[in-house]
Amino acid sequence: MVTYNGENIFGSAVQFQHVAKPRAQQTVAFFGVSGIQVLDGGGRGRIFLIRGVLTAPSLAALGAAEGRFHDYADGVARVLVDNRGRAWPNVVFKGELVPDARGAISTGSGWALPYRAAFHGLT
């Protein structure tokens, strides 16, 4: 189960994708010398792309579930656990939550809201 700060804020049908950002490099070439010199500047973090569906019995409860996501957009780094049980420390949520353009969907027994979100790993 995917969690952030130990809490399942992601709902159901969660898809989790980890994308490492490119490493920083400095490349230098010298006149009269073949080739290039590359200096590695280290990693620059990672991005976690998450898709899921928030569900709730009422529109008000669905709004509260969406609001819980936004409560974490406070600049504080927390632990994100992926769907394979791997813990990723120092992950920040910057408020990048994109609800589906169709909006909330009635399920007959409640409401569902598909979404996309991005989290940023600092290390």
HUHU-V881147 format. One record per helix or strand. SS is the DSSP state (a for helix, b for strand). FROM is the first residue (numbers start at 0). TO is the last residue. Records with the same first field share a line. If there is no record, write none. Layout:
SS=FROM-TO / FROM-TO
//
This chain:
b=2-3 / 6-6 / 11-19 / 24-27 / 36-39 / 45-55 / 77-80 / 86-98 / 104-105 / 110-120
a=58-70
//
